[in-house]
Amino acid sequence: MASKVRFTVGSNVWVEDADVAWIDGLVEQVTGDELIIRCTSGKKVTANVSSVYPKDAEAKRCGVEDMTRLAYLHEPGVLHNLKSRYGMNEIYTYTGNILIAVNPFQRLPHLYNNHMMEIYKGAGFGELSPHPFAIADRAYRYMMNYGVSQAILVSGESGAGKTESTKMLMQYLAFMGGKVQSGGRSVQQQVLESNPVLEAFGNAKTVRNNNSSYMSSHISFVSQCSRFGKFVEIQFDQSGKISGAAIRTYLLERSRVCQISDPERNYHCFYMLCSAPAEERERYKLGDPASFHYLNQSNCIKLDGMDDSSEYIATRRAMDIVGISSDEQDAIFRVVAAILHLGNVEFVEGSEADSSVPKDDKSKFHLRTASELFMCDEKALEESLCKRVIATRGESIVKNLDARAAALSRDALARIVYSRLFDWLVNKINTSIGQDPSSKLLIGVLDIYGFESFKTNSFEQFCINLTNEKLQQHFNQHVFKMEQEEYTKEEIDWSYIQFVDNQEILDLIEKKPGGIIALLDETCMLRNSTHETFAEKLYQQFKGNQHFSRPKFSRSDFTIHHYAGHVTYQTDLFLDKNIDYAVNEHQVLLHASRCSFVSSLFPPSEESTKSTKFTSIGSSFKQQLQALLETLSSVEPHYIRCIKPNNVLKPAIFENSNVLQQLRCGVRNSITLIYFTGCKV
């Protein structure tokens, strides 16, 4: 939004600054389109009038609760307002009906207790200070008053506080729609207690290096975040009471099970189990978590502010509430322990050519322990890791795997077991909670990964960023296109506002045929294909595409020009990560387990045991996203945009440049809309 204000000597203005993004000052001289400005920092700058914005000299020190009330709604005004409020520990601000939440990186329990929920209950929107409870109450009132299902979309990058905001929304909806418990576990209890269970198995501490083109900071920071997406549908009866629920999850980051970077952590459940009571650790033959390969690839074992021992007990308690029996819990953690032991099995060259065997007595111990925990035959487990059966013209040939291939086979088994375990947990929770087939009303809460761009971006980041492209388009369509269509229909005089329409980027990724996912699937199905083959297909297909480029000095990387910035992807693991199947030897081995739980994770395959049908994770995920978007399009949406104020994840620090990049990536369209509509949202 270019400035259209006429400045005079003495005008209060905002001017761009390399250090703090925007700085305020006074105009000292006007020469045509050139302004000389003395900044409050003391330095004097010359700037073109088109890059200078007016400052409200009478703005309140504590800012305004709703940015539609700003005298000047522009980038520096919005940034300064959020910073002013954050400095007063006011972490929530409205832009019309959209709530912006700036992560405080500290507990503020007084904001979220029952007393606060009572205050927001039934209050008119905007009458009280901005709060997630107000968004939840508004969604609930709309549902009850108009009989229309609702959804609350919580977005923001990793570390911005999406998961915590989601918990608060669910807490409020349970408060409003909870039934008096008459015995047993209530639906609202089970919905709330599903959070710690899924967090134990789907959350991890991650490291994020913000050195990408859309970030201005180059500081490494750590955060605990969900490594899966979650959409919770809470169903209500006609009286507004919770009658059922369903949890849908998306794209668990299964590669994390076997590979983490320093100083990341693996999924919380591994460390919890290693901190369980002594008799349980002894039963699973567990010791120091640092002794396990899948955990000690990083120097971070303990997490500040997190007591793994207490979290283990809390997770077991939550499992009780959501209906997971103690036998099932024991089986779950036996599988978790088996995965840890499996990761410690190393291989060396065997006596035959290109063969492999466990490296030493230590590896044999862990192999034996894993087989005991899986309740399968030890020799069969070893052979499933070290050999492959290849079917050719009616006969089967046993092929040896070398030490490197055996290690890859081991990791593949660990990943598929963990993935099946996570899916079992989600299905079990959904079965225990139960859905209400007669319900006509629901409120969905979406907590899904934010836009990601790291030093290394693999298949997971590709799928995550596709998600964000789809959600951004949904935001555009709902907020902009519908708003402008309404203005045209009502013959209101207005000027068309340009906004980022990312349909061409979505076509690049998911168009059939010829999109990136389609070309990936095609490459996966061809024998002897490599990631270089895949990359070359992309280079040929998208040569000249304005949203795609090939980085210099790269043989197989590619860059997509996303709505939020350019991201370069490394293709070396794309093919492996896109193929979803259990190795036949692993499938047969674990289906034959004497443990009914383990066996149930690997039901008989419908495919011939001599071949494995290729299933594309990318295409399956695309279909899941499409179903999610269809659901979101059928309900009335509400938005919460979460902002990470600094990259060191500490309270009371507000980094202007960091926040500004997030505003430009996610919130700018809503701000533009308010400016355009004259504060009508």
Buried (B, 14 or more C-beta within 10 A) or exposed (E): BEBEEEBEEEBBBBBBBEEBBBBBBBBEEBEEEEBBBBBEEEEEBEBEBEEBBBBBEEBEEEBBBBBBEBEBBBBBBBBBBBBBBBEEEBBBBBBBBBBBBBBBBEEEEEBBEEEBBEBBBEBEBBEBBBBBBBBBBBBBBBBBEEEEBBBBBBBBBBBBBBBBBBBBBBBBBBBBBBEEEEEEBBBBBBBBBBBBBBBBBBBBBBBBBBEBEBBBBEBBBBBBBBBBBBBBBBBBBEEBBBBBBBBBBBBBBBBBBBEBBEBBBBBBBBBBBBBBEEEBBEBBBBEEBEEBBBBBBBEBBEBEEBEBEEBBBBBBEBBBBBBBEEEBBBBBBBBBBBBBBBBBBBBEEBEEEEBBBBBEEEBBBBBBBBBBBBBBBBEBBBBBBBBBBEEEEEEEEEEBBBBEBBBBBBBBBBBBBBBBBBEBBBEBBBEBBBBBEEBEBBBBBBBBBBBBBBBEBBBBBBBBBBBBBBBBBBBBBBBBEEBBEEBEEEEEEBEEBEBBBBEEBBBBBBEEEEBBBBBBBBBBEEEEBEBEBBBBBBBEBBEEBEBBBBEEEEEBBBBBBBBBBBBBBBBBBBBBBBBBBBBBBBBBBBBBBEBEBBBBBBEEBEEEBEEBEEBBBBBEBBEBBEEBBEBBEEBBBBBBBBBBBBBEBEBEEBBBBBBBBBBBBBBBBBBBBBBBBEBEB
